[in-house]
């Protein structure tokens, strides 16, 4: 027993020591005006400090389907953060446990997310052009289906590029995102976007003919609640666009990241969407998809058959659950 408590105490002291070391290093760099020690290393270190000292809180959760029966997939993300993702043996959904709380994630998105995730990526102008191209493809596809939305919301809109083709066509557009710099950039281009989240769209009292969730749903914490709120924002004849990285078509070496509490396949996304009152209009394995409202809801107990086994086979070549 004494050995147990001694071992626990040493682990605890090492934890505190590591947190103090990281915090001291980060504070000294900040006081010295050095924020790019080895970009984005400074911001990664700052997040690790906040996690170690408890400034960023974590929580434990069950799967969307309610099951706690899972198998580990990874314990690190692509930036070296402790990020434990598990595969639900019941429904095949991959989710993070533990994960940061909602308030901690919000502050992370406001203060560190872009500085870490955008490093080495396209600059704002190029990224904006890529977004316009993607939105134009969706707009043209909707036109082929004779769907012409007049009011468009974008949740997690970045700088608003996905709204630009619709705004240019005379549509009413609104977007929200936590990233201050990206929001300011989009505003400078005349787009109606704001720093914040879904509640800002709810406060307008308006219904959208099209809601865009481009690489947003994997960031959600409560899938059912988020999709229920989005469903309430959608007009009765409206369309929801959802794009998210697929386990089967993404680079597994870079896919897992602390900003993603969930990862999907087309089948697990379809399961979540149908349980939340949506019907598939279009869905491909890369997970570009369109959804409409459905008055019937799939039971959460009607889980995707054998999807967990398919994912394990894909990731580990037939390793048993």
C-alpha contacts under 8 A as a table, 3 or more apart, distances in Angstrom:
res1	aa1	res2	aa2	distance
1	X	4	X	5.01
1	X	5	X	6.41
2	X	5	X	5.23
2	X	6	X	6.01
3	X	6	X	4.98
3	X	7	X	5.99
4	X	7	X	5.14
4	X	8	X	6.15
5	X	8	X	4.98
5	X	9	X	5.96
6	X	9	X	5.07
6	X	10	X	6.23
7	X	10	X	5.21
7	X	11	X	6.28
8	X	11	X	5.13
8	X	12	X	6.07
9	X	12	X	4.97
9	X	13	X	6.04
10	X	13	X	5.04
10	X	14	X	6.08
11	X	14	X	5.09
11	X	15	X	6.15
12	X	15	X	5.03
12	X	16	X	6.29
13	X	16	X	5.07
13	X	17	X	5.92
14	X	17	X	4.91
14	X	18	X	5.99
15	X	18	X	5.23
15	X	19	X	6.17
15	X	52	X	7.23
16	X	19	X	5.02
16	X	20	X	6.05
16	X	52	X	7.40
16	X	53	X	7.62
17	X	20	X	5.08
17	X	21	X	6.06
18	X	21	X	5.05
18	X	22	X	6.11
18	X	52	X	7.59
19	X	22	X	5.23
19	X	23	X	5.98
19	X	48	X	7.90
19	X	49	X	5.62
19	X	52	X	4.88
19	X	53	X	5.83
20	X	23	X	5.02
20	X	24	X	5.88
20	X	49	X	7.81
20	X	53	X	7.81
21	X	24	X	5.23
21	X	25	X	6.10
22	X	25	X	5.17
22	X	26	X	6.05
22	X	45	X	6.61
22	X	46	X	7.41
22	X	48	X	7.43
22	X	49	X	5.36
23	X	26	X	5.11
23	X	27	X	6.02
23	X	46	X	7.27
23	X	49	X	5.28
23	X	50	X	7.84
24	X	27	X	5.14
24	X	28	X	6.08
25	X	28	X	5.24
25	X	29	X	6.19
26	X	29	X	5.19
26	X	30	X	6.07
26	X	42	X	7.15
26	X	45	X	6.97
26	X	46	X	6.05
26	X	49	X	7.83
27	X	30	X	5.00
27	X	31	X	6.04
28	X	31	X	5.17
28	X	32	X	6.10
29	X	32	X	5.02
29	X	33	X	6.19
29	X	34	X	4.94
29	X	35	X	6.53
30	X	33	X	5.02
30	X	34	X	5.69
30	X	35	X	6.28
31	X	34	X	7.57
34	X	37	X	6.45
35	X	39	X	7.92
35	X	42	X	5.75
35	X	43	X	7.50
36	X	39	X	4.74
36	X	40	X	6.43
36	X	41	X	6.97
36	X	42	X	5.64
36	X	43	X	7.98
37	X	40	X	7.74
37	X	41	X	6.37
37	X	42	X	5.65
38	X	41	X	5.10
38	X	42	X	6.70
39	X	42	X	6.26
39	X	43	X	7.68
39	X	116	X	7.80
39	X	119	X	7.15
40	X	43	X	5.63
40	X	44	X	6.35
40	X	115	X	6.49
40	X	116	X	5.15
40	X	119	X	6.37
41	X	44	X	5.04
41	X	45	X	6.00
41	X	116	X	7.89
42	X	45	X	5.17
42	X	46	X	6.20
43	X	46	X	4.86
43	X	47	X	6.25
43	X	112	X	6.00
43	X	115	X	6.84
43	X	116	X	6.37
44	X	47	X	5.25
44	X	48	X	6.28
44	X	79	X	7.53
44	X	112	X	7.87
44	X	116	X	6.74
45	X	48	X	5.06
45	X	49	X	6.12
46	X	49	X	4.99
46	X	50	X	6.29
47	X	50	X	5.08
47	X	51	X	6.21
47	X	56	X	7.98
47	X	108	X	7.70
47	X	112	X	7.41
48	X	51	X	5.10
48	X	52	X	6.02
48	X	81	X	7.24
49	X	52	X	5.03
49	X	53	X	6.06
50	X	53	X	5.28
50	X	54	X	5.91
50	X	55	X	4.76
50	X	56	X	5.26
51	X	54	X	5.16
51	X	55	X	6.11
51	X	56	X	4.90
51	X	57	X	6.72
52	X	55	X	7.79
53	X	56	X	7.70
54	X	57	X	5.52
55	X	104	X	7.91
56	X	100	X	6.79
56	X	101	X	7.69
56	X	104	X	5.03
56	X	105	X	7.98
57	X	100	X	5.64
57	X	101	X	5.80
57	X	104	X	6.09
58	X	98	X	6.25
58	X	99	X	5.16
58	X	100	X	4.05
58	X	101	X	5.28
58	X	104	X	7.95
59	X	97	X	7.59
59	X	98	X	5.38
59	X	99	X	5.54
59	X	100	X	6.05
59	X	101	X	5.91
60	X	97	X	5.61
60	X	98	X	4.60
60	X	99	X	6.64
61	X	97	X	6.30
61	X	98	X	6.90
62	X	65	X	7.97
62	X	66	X	5.81
62	X	67	X	6.22
62	X	68	X	5.47
63	X	66	X	5.12
63	X	67	X	5.52
63	X	68	X	6.33
63	X	88	X	6.77
63	X	93	X	7.50
63	X	95	X	7.04
64	X	67	X	7.60
64	X	93	X	7.85
64	X	223	X	7.21
64	X	224	X	7.76
64	X	272	X	7.90
65	X	90	X	7.83
65	X	91	X	6.86
65	X	300	X	5.53
65	X	301	X	6.99
65	X	303	X	7.76
67	X	70	X	7.97
67	X	88	X	7.23
67	X	90	X	6.74
68	X	88	X	7.33
69	X	88	X	6.10
69	X	89	X	5.84
69	X	90	X	7.02
70	X	86	X	5.95
70	X	87	X	5.29
70	X	88	X	4.38
70	X	89	X	5.12
70	X	90	X	7.84
71	X	86	X	5.35
71	X	87	X	5.27
71	X	88	X	6.71
71	X	89	X	6.95
71	X	321	X	6.95
72	X	75	X	7.72
72	X	84	X	7.34
72	X	85	X	6.21
72	X	86	X	4.31
72	X	87	X	6.29
73	X	84	X	7.51
73	X	85	X	5.53
73	X	86	X	5.04
73	X	87	X	6.35
74	X	77	X	7.61
74	X	83	X	7.24
74	X	84	X	5.62
74	X	85	X	5.41
74	X	86	X	7.12
75	X	82	X	5.89
75	X	83	X	5.02
75	X	84	X	4.05
75	X	85	X	6.39
76	X	79	X	7.82
76	X	80	X	5.63
76	X	81	X	5.61
76	X	82	X	4.82
76	X	83	X	4.77
76	X	84	X	6.44
76	X	256	X	7.88
76	X	257	X	7.99
77	X	80	X	5.39
77	X	81	X	5.50
77	X	82	X	6.68
77	X	83	X	5.59
77	X	254	X	7.77
77	X	256	X	5.14
77	X	257	X	4.59
77	X	258	X	6.15
78	X	81	X	7.47
78	X	253	X	7.00
78	X	254	X	5.45
78	X	255	X	7.43
78	X	256	X	6.26
78	X	257	X	5.78
79	X	257	X	7.23
81	X	257	X	7.98
81	X	258	X	6.79
82	X	258	X	7.89
83	X	96	X	6.86
83	X	97	X	7.79
83	X	98	X	7.79
83	X	99	X	7.50
83	X	257	X	7.22
83	X	258	X	5.80
84	X	96	X	5.57
84	X	97	X	5.71
84	X	98	X	6.73
85	X	94	X	6.50
85	X	95	X	5.32
85	X	96	X	4.24
85	X	97	X	6.11
85	X	261	X	7.94
86	X	94	X	5.54
86	X	95	X	5.61
86	X	96	X	6.32
86	X	97	X	7.15
87	X	92	X	5.98
87	X	93	X	5.93
87	X	94	X	4.49
87	X	95	X	6.69
87	X	308	X	6.99
88	X	91	X	5.78
88	X	92	X	5.00
88	X	93	X	5.43
88	X	94	X	6.19
88	X	95	X	7.76
88	X	308	X	6.85
89	X	92	X	5.83
89	X	308	X	5.55
89	X	309	X	7.91
89	X	321	X	7.32
90	X	303	X	6.95
90	X	308	X	7.04
91	X	268	X	7.20
91	X	303	X	5.11
91	X	304	X	5.54
91	X	305	X	7.35
91	X	306	X	7.84
91	X	307	X	6.63
91	X	308	X	6.41
92	X	268	X	6.48
92	X	304	X	7.26
92	X	306	X	7.72
92	X	307	X	5.13
92	X	308	X	3.97
92	X	309	X	7.76
92	X	311	X	7.27
93	X	262	X	7.48
93	X	263	X	6.95
93	X	264	X	6.29
93	X	265	X	7.96
93	X	268	X	5.85
93	X	308	X	7.54
94	X	262	X	5.69
94	X	263	X	5.22
94	X	264	X	6.62
95	X	261	X	5.43
95	X	262	X	4.41
95	X	263	X	6.42
96	X	99	X	5.79
96	X	260	X	7.70
96	X	261	X	4.82
96	X	262	X	6.43
99	X	261	X	6.93
100	X	104	X	5.85
100	X	105	X	6.01
101	X	104	X	5.18
101	X	105	X	6.15
102	X	105	X	5.16
102	X	106	X	6.17
102	X	221	X	7.16
103	X	106	X	5.06
103	X	107	X	6.38
104	X	107	X	5.27
104	X	108	X	6.09
105	X	108	X	4.87
105	X	109	X	6.11
105	X	259	X	7.86
106	X	109	X	5.23
106	X	110	X	6.27
106	X	178	X	7.21
107	X	110	X	4.97
107	X	111	X	5.99
108	X	111	X	5.29
108	X	112	X	5.33
108	X	113	X	5.85
109	X	112	X	5.98
109	X	113	X	4.70
109	X	114	X	7.15
109	X	178	X	6.02
109	X	179	X	6.39
110	X	113	X	6.87
110	X	178	X	5.53
110	X	179	X	5.38
110	X	180	X	6.82
111	X	114	X	7.81
111	X	115	X	7.92
112	X	115	X	5.32
112	X	116	X	6.25
113	X	116	X	5.42
113	X	117	X	5.95
113	X	259	X	7.99
114	X	117	X	5.15
114	X	118	X	5.22
114	X	119	X	7.76
114	X	179	X	7.21
115	X	118	X	5.85
115	X	119	X	6.30
116	X	119	X	5.73
117	X	121	X	7.95
118	X	121	X	5.24
118	X	122	X	7.52
122	X	125	X	7.87
122	X	126	X	5.73
122	X	127	X	5.43
123	X	126	X	5.47
123	X	127	X	5.94
124	X	127	X	5.09
124	X	128	X	5.95
124	X	182	X	7.77
125	X	128	X	5.10
125	X	129	X	6.44
126	X	129	X	5.12
126	X	130	X	6.38
127	X	130	X	5.11
127	X	131	X	6.27
128	X	131	X	5.06
128	X	132	X	6.26
128	X	159	X	7.11
128	X	160	X	7.85
128	X	161	X	5.21
129	X	132	X	5.07
129	X	133	X	6.31
129	X	161	X	7.21
130	X	133	X	5.13
130	X	134	X	6.41
131	X	134	X	5.15
131	X	135	X	6.15
131	X	161	X	4.94
131	X	162	X	5.37
132	X	135	X	5.11
132	X	136	X	6.01
132	X	161	X	5.14
132	X	162	X	5.45
132	X	163	X	7.77
132	X	164	X	6.50
132	X	165	X	6.57
133	X	136	X	5.15
133	X	137	X	6.37
134	X	137	X	5.21
134	X	138	X	6.50
134	X	162	X	7.04
135	X	138	X	5.10
135	X	139	X	6.05
135	X	161	X	7.58
135	X	162	X	4.76
135	X	163	X	7.18
135	X	164	X	7.95
135	X	165	X	6.74
136	X	139	X	4.94
136	X	140	X	6.06
136	X	162	X	7.93
136	X	165	X	6.15
137	X	140	X	5.22
137	X	141	X	6.13
138	X	141	X	5.01
138	X	142	X	6.13
139	X	142	X	5.17
139	X	143	X	6.26
139	X	165	X	7.80
139	X	166	X	7.63
140	X	143	X	4.95
140	X	144	X	6.31
141	X	144	X	5.09
141	X	145	X	6.57
142	X	145	X	5.03
142	X	146	X	6.25
142	X	147	X	5.03
142	X	148	X	6.83
143	X	146	X	4.68
143	X	147	X	5.28
143	X	148	X	6.20
144	X	147	X	7.45
149	X	152	X	6.87
149	X	171	X	7.46
149	X	209	X	4.98
149	X	210	X	5.94
149	X	238	X	7.73
150	X	170	X	7.94
150	X	171	X	4.85
150	X	172	X	6.16
150	X	208	X	7.82
150	X	209	X	6.26
150	X	210	X	7.96
151	X	171	X	5.88
151	X	172	X	4.78
151	X	173	X	5.88
151	X	207	X	7.48
151	X	208	X	4.92
151	X	209	X	5.31
151	X	210	X	6.57
152	X	163	X	7.44
152	X	166	X	7.68
152	X	171	X	7.22
152	X	172	X	6.27
152	X	173	X	4.80
152	X	174	X	6.42
152	X	208	X	5.38
152	X	209	X	6.06
152	X	210	X	4.84
152	X	211	X	5.72
152	X	212	X	7.57
153	X	163	X	7.98
153	X	173	X	5.91
153	X	174	X	4.96
153	X	175	X	5.56
153	X	201	X	7.73
153	X	208	X	6.20
153	X	210	X	6.44
153	X	211	X	4.75
153	X	212	X	6.20
154	X	157	X	5.20
154	X	160	X	7.68
154	X	162	X	7.60
154	X	163	X	7.10
154	X	173	X	7.96
154	X	174	X	6.42
154	X	175	X	4.51
154	X	176	X	6.54
154	X	211	X	5.73
154	X	212	X	4.60
154	X	213	X	6.36
155	X	175	X	5.84
155	X	176	X	5.33
155	X	177	X	6.60
155	X	197	X	7.02
155	X	198	X	6.63
155	X	211	X	7.54
155	X	212	X	6.36
155	X	213	X	5.80
155	X	214	X	7.93
155	X	216	X	7.21
156	X	175	X	7.32
156	X	176	X	5.71
156	X	177	X	4.55
156	X	178	X	7.45
156	X	197	X	7.54
156	X	213	X	6.94
156	X	214	X	7.33
156	X	215	X	7.88
156	X	216	X	5.93
157	X	160	X	5.03
157	X	161	X	7.56
157	X	162	X	7.24
157	X	175	X	5.50
157	X	176	X	5.63
157	X	177	X	5.47
157	X	193	X	7.86
157	X	214	X	7.69
158	X	161	X	7.56
158	X	176	X	7.76
158	X	177	X	5.85
158	X	179	X	6.90
158	X	182	X	5.72
158	X	183	X	6.58
159	X	182	X	4.58
159	X	183	X	5.08
159	X	184	X	7.56
159	X	185	X	6.11
159	X	186	X	4.50
159	X	187	X	7.86
159	X	193	X	7.89
160	X	163	X	5.39
160	X	164	X	6.68
160	X	175	X	6.54
160	X	183	X	7.46
160	X	186	X	5.63
160	X	191	X	6.80
160	X	193	X	6.75
161	X	164	X	5.21
161	X	165	X	7.93
161	X	186	X	7.53
162	X	165	X	7.01
162	X	166	X	7.99
163	X	166	X	5.48
163	X	167	X	6.09
163	X	173	X	6.37
163	X	174	X	7.74
163	X	175	X	7.67
163	X	191	X	7.85
164	X	167	X	5.00
164	X	168	X	6.07
164	X	191	X	7.33
165	X	168	X	5.11
165	X	169	X	6.31
166	X	169	X	5.02
166	X	170	X	6.61
166	X	171	X	5.42
166	X	172	X	7.80
166	X	173	X	7.27
167	X	170	X	5.21
167	X	171	X	5.01
167	X	172	X	6.43
167	X	173	X	6.15
167	X	191	X	7.82
168	X	171	X	7.30
173	X	191	X	7.87
173	X	192	X	6.41
174	X	191	X	7.91
174	X	192	X	5.27
174	X	193	X	5.49
174	X	201	X	7.64
175	X	192	X	6.59
175	X	193	X	4.40
175	X	194	X	6.32
175	X	201	X	8.00
176	X	183	X	8.00
176	X	193	X	5.58
176	X	194	X	4.96
176	X	195	X	5.63
176	X	196	X	5.46
176	X	197	X	5.47
176	X	198	X	7.04
176	X	200	X	7.56
176	X	201	X	7.87
177	X	180	X	7.81
177	X	183	X	6.95
177	X	193	X	7.91
177	X	194	X	6.64
177	X	195	X	5.13
177	X	196	X	5.32
177	X	197	X	5.98
178	X	195	X	5.13
178	X	196	X	5.12
178	X	197	X	6.83
179	X	182	X	5.62
179	X	183	X	6.21
179	X	195	X	6.58
180	X	183	X	5.17
180	X	184	X	6.17
180	X	195	X	6.07
181	X	184	X	5.13
181	X	185	X	6.24
182	X	185	X	5.04
182	X	186	X	6.31
183	X	186	X	5.18
183	X	187	X	6.12
183	X	193	X	6.47
183	X	194	X	6.25
183	X	195	X	6.24
184	X	187	X	5.01
184	X	188	X	6.16
185	X	188	X	5.16
185	X	189	X	6.78
186	X	189	X	5.20
186	X	190	X	6.74
186	X	191	X	5.66
186	X	193	X	7.07
187	X	190	X	5.01
187	X	191	X	5.00
187	X	192	X	6.59
187	X	193	X	6.49
188	X	191	X	7.41
196	X	199	X	7.82
196	X	200	X	6.71
197	X	200	X	6.02
197	X	201	X	7.65
198	X	201	X	5.36
198	X	202	X	6.42
198	X	230	X	8.00
199	X	202	X	4.84
199	X	203	X	6.12
200	X	203	X	5.22
200	X	204	X	6.91
201	X	204	X	5.46
201	X	205	X	7.48
201	X	206	X	7.61
201	X	233	X	7.85
202	X	205	X	5.73
202	X	206	X	7.29
202	X	233	X	6.83
206	X	233	X	7.15
207	X	232	X	7.89
207	X	233	X	5.06
207	X	234	X	5.28
207	X	235	X	5.12
208	X	211	X	6.31
208	X	233	X	6.19
208	X	234	X	4.93
208	X	235	X	5.54
208	X	238	X	6.63
209	X	234	X	6.25
209	X	235	X	5.59
209	X	237	X	6.94
209	X	238	X	4.16
209	X	239	X	6.13
210	X	234	X	7.10
210	X	238	X	5.60
210	X	239	X	4.89
210	X	240	X	5.69
210	X	241	X	7.33
211	X	230	X	7.97
211	X	234	X	7.01
211	X	238	X	7.96
211	X	239	X	6.59
211	X	240	X	4.90
211	X	241	X	6.16
212	X	240	X	6.20
212	X	241	X	4.93
212	X	242	X	6.51
213	X	216	X	5.23
213	X	217	X	6.68
213	X	240	X	7.55
213	X	241	X	5.85
213	X	242	X	4.85
213	X	243	X	6.39
214	X	217	X	7.84
214	X	241	X	7.40
214	X	242	X	5.85
214	X	243	X	4.88
214	X	244	X	6.73
215	X	218	X	6.62
215	X	219	X	7.75
215	X	242	X	7.48
215	X	243	X	5.46
215	X	244	X	4.73
215	X	245	X	7.27
216	X	219	X	5.44
216	X	220	X	6.92
216	X	242	X	7.96
216	X	243	X	7.68
216	X	244	X	7.12
217	X	220	X	5.18
217	X	223	X	7.60
217	X	242	X	7.56
217	X	244	X	6.89
217	X	262	X	7.97
218	X	244	X	6.64
218	X	260	X	5.25
218	X	261	X	6.27
218	X	262	X	4.88
218	X	263	X	5.96
218	X	264	X	7.76
219	X	259	X	6.09
219	X	260	X	4.86
219	X	261	X	5.90
219	X	262	X	6.86
220	X	223	X	5.99
220	X	226	X	7.11
220	X	260	X	7.79
220	X	261	X	6.89
220	X	262	X	7.53
221	X	261	X	6.57
222	X	225	X	5.49
222	X	226	X	6.00
223	X	226	X	5.24
223	X	227	X	6.01
223	X	272	X	7.65
224	X	227	X	5.28
224	X	228	X	5.98
224	X	272	X	7.67
224	X	275	X	7.93
224	X	276	X	5.93
225	X	228	X	5.07
225	X	229	X	6.26
226	X	229	X	5.26
226	X	230	X	6.24
227	X	230	X	4.89
227	X	231	X	5.92
227	X	273	X	7.78
227	X	276	X	6.30
228	X	231	X	4.99
228	X	232	X	6.32
228	X	276	X	6.38
228	X	277	X	7.87
229	X	232	X	5.13
229	X	233	X	6.48
230	X	233	X	5.03
230	X	234	X	6.45
231	X	234	X	5.21
231	X	277	X	7.78
231	X	293	X	7.14
232	X	235	X	7.73
234	X	237	X	7.90
234	X	238	X	5.57
234	X	239	X	7.33
234	X	240	X	7.68
235	X	238	X	4.75
236	X	293	X	6.80
237	X	292	X	7.22
237	X	293	X	7.55
238	X	292	X	6.36
238	X	293	X	7.55
239	X	290	X	6.49
239	X	291	X	5.63
239	X	292	X	5.06
239	X	293	X	7.79
240	X	290	X	5.55
240	X	291	X	4.97
240	X	292	X	6.28
241	X	288	X	7.58
241	X	289	X	5.74
241	X	290	X	4.67
241	X	291	X	6.51
242	X	287	X	7.51
242	X	288	X	6.10
242	X	289	X	5.21
242	X	290	X	6.34
242	X	291	X	7.86
243	X	287	X	5.53
243	X	288	X	4.55
243	X	289	X	6.21
244	X	264	X	7.59
244	X	286	X	7.81
244	X	287	X	5.76
244	X	288	X	7.01
245	X	249	X	7.54
245	X	250	X	6.27
245	X	255	X	7.69
245	X	263	X	7.26
245	X	264	X	7.10
245	X	286	X	6.82
245	X	287	X	6.65
246	X	249	X	5.43
246	X	250	X	5.78
246	X	263	X	7.11
246	X	264	X	5.53
246	X	265	X	5.06
246	X	266	X	7.02
246	X	285	X	6.94
246	X	286	X	5.58
246	X	287	X	6.06
247	X	250	X	5.69
247	X	252	X	7.23
247	X	255	X	7.91
247	X	263	X	6.88
247	X	264	X	6.10
247	X	265	X	5.62
248	X	265	X	6.73
248	X	285	X	7.48
248	X	286	X	7.71
248	X	314	X	7.57
249	X	285	X	7.35
249	X	286	X	5.94
250	X	255	X	6.52
251	X	254	X	5.69
251	X	255	X	5.85
252	X	255	X	4.94
252	X	256	X	7.05
253	X	256	X	7.39
254	X	257	X	7.45
256	X	260	X	7.05
257	X	260	X	5.63
258	X	261	X	7.02
260	X	263	X	6.96
264	X	267	X	7.83
264	X	268	X	5.76
264	X	269	X	5.79
265	X	268	X	5.28
265	X	269	X	6.10
265	X	285	X	7.14
265	X	287	X	7.41
266	X	269	X	5.20
266	X	270	X	6.03
266	X	283	X	7.19
266	X	284	X	6.89
266	X	285	X	5.45
266	X	286	X	7.56
266	X	287	X	5.85
267	X	270	X	5.04
267	X	271	X	6.18
267	X	304	X	6.85
267	X	307	X	7.47
268	X	271	X	4.97
268	X	272	X	6.28
268	X	304	X	6.91
268	X	307	X	7.73
269	X	272	X	5.12
269	X	273	X	6.06
270	X	273	X	5.08
270	X	274	X	5.97
270	X	280	X	7.51
271	X	274	X	5.34
271	X	275	X	6.15
271	X	298	X	7.72
271	X	303	X	7.02
271	X	304	X	6.77
272	X	275	X	5.22
272	X	276	X	6.27
273	X	276	X	5.03
273	X	277	X	6.49
273	X	278	X	5.35
273	X	279	X	7.36
274	X	277	X	5.24
274	X	278	X	4.94
274	X	279	X	6.10
274	X	297	X	5.97
274	X	298	X	5.34
275	X	278	X	7.45
275	X	297	X	5.07
275	X	298	X	4.37
275	X	299	X	5.96
275	X	300	X	6.07
276	X	297	X	6.29
276	X	298	X	7.56
277	X	293	X	6.11
277	X	294	X	5.11
277	X	295	X	6.29
277	X	296	X	6.20
277	X	297	X	4.85
277	X	298	X	7.40
278	X	291	X	5.97
278	X	292	X	5.55
278	X	293	X	4.67
278	X	294	X	4.91
278	X	295	X	8.00
278	X	297	X	7.62
279	X	291	X	5.45
279	X	292	X	5.29
279	X	293	X	6.01
279	X	294	X	5.45
280	X	283	X	6.81
280	X	289	X	7.70
280	X	290	X	6.36
280	X	291	X	4.79
280	X	292	X	6.66
281	X	289	X	7.42
281	X	290	X	5.18
281	X	291	X	5.13
281	X	292	X	6.67
282	X	288	X	7.86
282	X	289	X	5.10
282	X	290	X	4.94
282	X	291	X	6.96
283	X	287	X	6.16
283	X	288	X	5.95
283	X	289	X	4.30
283	X	290	X	6.58
284	X	287	X	5.17
284	X	288	X	5.89
284	X	289	X	6.62
285	X	288	X	7.64
294	X	297	X	7.18
298	X	302	X	6.94
299	X	302	X	5.28
300	X	303	X	6.33
304	X	307	X	5.77
306	X	309	X	5.24
306	X	310	X	6.41
307	X	310	X	5.00
307	X	311	X	6.25
308	X	311	X	5.18
308	X	312	X	6.24
309	X	312	X	5.11
309	X	313	X	6.08
309	X	318	X	7.96
309	X	320	X	7.62
309	X	321	X	7.09
310	X	313	X	5.11
310	X	314	X	6.19
311	X	314	X	5.00
311	X	315	X	6.08
312	X	315	X	5.12
312	X	316	X	5.55
312	X	317	X	6.99
312	X	318	X	6.31
312	X	319	X	6.33
312	X	320	X	7.37
312	X	321	X	7.30
313	X	316	X	5.37
313	X	317	X	4.49
313	X	318	X	4.03
313	X	319	X	6.28
314	X	317	X	5.75
314	X	318	X	7.34
316	X	319	X	5.58
